[in-house]
Amino acid sequence: MAVTLADVAEAAGVSKSTASRVLSGSGRISPQARRAVVTAAERLGYRTNRIASGLRTRRSNLVGLIVTNLVNASFHAITSIVHQRLDELGYQVLLCITDADPARERRYLEALLDHRVDGLIIVGTGENATVVKEVETAGIPVVNLIRSPEGTPGDAVMADDHEGAVLAARHLLGLGHRRIAFIGGPASVDSGRERYAGFAQAMAEHGVEPDPALVLRGPYEPPFGDEAVTRLMTSPAARPTALYSANHEATFGVLGALVRFGVRVPDHLSLVCHEEAPFFAYWHPPITVVDNAPRDLGELAAEQLLRRIEKGEAGRGGTSRSLRVGAQLVVRRSTAAWQPPAARPGDDG
């Protein structure tokens, strides 16, 4: 005989309604009751009839998570946190990776809409605002994460990219550097735009005009980082004494290219990278970073989505929230005070 919900409730020592709320993903249950029901359901081999439950409750217990890639360490950490947080509440996360391809992103959005997910968290390309509106209009709450494209509905959970860039540039300027290179993302993306604005602001505070020859902006890809460093190292103009790598994916190409050109950090070049990666603290030398708190971003995005799901905040044209998570500078040994060329270790000027 098939195991019923009543069997699970009896084995867990709770009411049938409590067992139902646990297995349907309701968050308003005590941890003790939740553990008892889940343990009983697993022991008895109980399986929820998702189709029947969905028809009855108008919930699928599915949440869509769209990100551009998992090369970015922040996206990797965010994905892990969102999955963990929602799994604890009985939701299954459908992870979609777009590789920043608007056509692929559109297909994923349409598929998630067809599956009637209960909510959507999206790191968007900005090219599918119309489809995201269709998702929201269909009653599916949306939270925009890291990026908030114009015309896209829903809440926005953003990193404080502007302030993080200010911290990075002020740190290098405070060490005496004036020829500071900037490798960033395109101006069409929030992080690319805001990080350059913060960098330029800090430079202006010190009376320094960014040298256009030292400002390189391109796609969020490791090959661009390699290309950017190659251009800096082979340019007839004077080389930079410091580099702020504000394009996280490109940073992986930056590091390899610096090694290839024999650039010793920080003897020849001080280096600050935006966004932490697991190995940055173990690089030689350990890399100074702007930590954008990806775990906090993931927690806040999940919290905002759950709030919108519980309150049914979708398709009503209500006020959306925009929240920011602060950044901090983690100083390691990849940055040092500027020295004249003749004084640099191993530099013949």
C-alpha angles and dihedrals in degrees: 000000000000117000111248133208088251090058091053093048092050093048091048094046094237136111121274090246091054091050090049093052092050094049093045091055101252112166095209097086130103116253090239094055091044092053092047094051095044091048092049093047092051093046093050094042093239116174122192116233094235095186094052092042091051093050090049100043100026086232127118096186086225124125125190120223115189120188131167096231146334095229086087106085091211092056089048092053092043092051091052093049095045091048092049095046095048094040089059088060096048100262125133115218119220105206116207121186114197103180084221090291109145092202092053090045090053091052091051092048091051092047092050089049090051090051090052095229115196093234146351134224112189138185092195137199091222091236098099105052090132093057092045087054089054089053092051093044089054088063097261111133116231131206117190111212128202090342130055108190116202113265095019114130128223137052121317126218109192139179116234093247094161094055092043090055091048089054092050095049095043089052093054093042090050088057089058100259118144104161095069120165121213123207109184147150127272120290090239090072123071096235093046092050099041097043092053091047090053092047092050091047093054091046090051090051087061094044093252123136113211110247108237089216089062097048114088123172128181149128125327094256134114093236090062090058091053091048093048094052090046090055092048094048096045098041117116088227121092113282121250120256092210137027131205107198102199096166103082099196090046089053090076089060091043093058094050093047093051089054091048092053092048093243109163114212121245097357093066100016136014113222134203121178126198115232125021124260125193095249100043092091089053098045117111102277103016109250126244108231144184102234109211094188099240094180090057090048091053093047093049094046091052091046093051093047092050090050091052092046093050093047095040090236101170134102093010099101092237128155114289124214127232114200130181131204115212125240130222135198117239107199117209134157100288092088128064140161116287116260130191111259093254091055097051116108111258092001117124091194 
